[in-house]
C-alpha cells in the first residue's frame, strides 16, 4: 500500500519547488525595495571633499633619503650578510617616523570624516 502515487509525488515536488522560487523572489524584491527606499541616492559622481587621495596622507619628510637617484655601489654585493654587518646597518622601523606618520594620517582621516555632512 503506497501513500502517494508517482504522479502525486511529482506534483508535490513541483509545487514545493515553485513555492520556494516564488518565496525567494518575493524576499529579494522586498529587500531591494527597502534598500532603495532607505539608501542614499547614487548619482554616479562623488563630491571631491570626500575623496581620499594619496596626497592627503603624510609621507616622511626624509623620503628622499630612500630614493635611488643618487645611489652608488661602495662595496661588492653580498649574497649573505653576517650578524655584524646586519647590526651595523640595521635601523629599527619604528624609528623612521612611523608613529608620527600614522598619527598624522589618523588626524587627516578624522578631518575628512568631519567634513561629511
C-alpha angles and dihedrals in degrees: 000000000000123000095211132017121235091257092052091049091052091049091050092050092048091048093050091047092048091048091050093050091046094049093047090049092050091048092051093048092049091047093050093047091051092050091048092050096047102032126087119267111262112219099173093245129090124215108248091227090069099046116104112213131187089250089060091067126079119249121193112266092228093059089120087068088068094047116113094213095102097029120137133172114250097173136021115274116262125216091208132021124213123224095261092055092048093049091049094058103025116120118187107241091223088064093061094081094269092141093048092047092048092049092048092050091049090052092050092047091050089052090050091052091047089058090059109100 
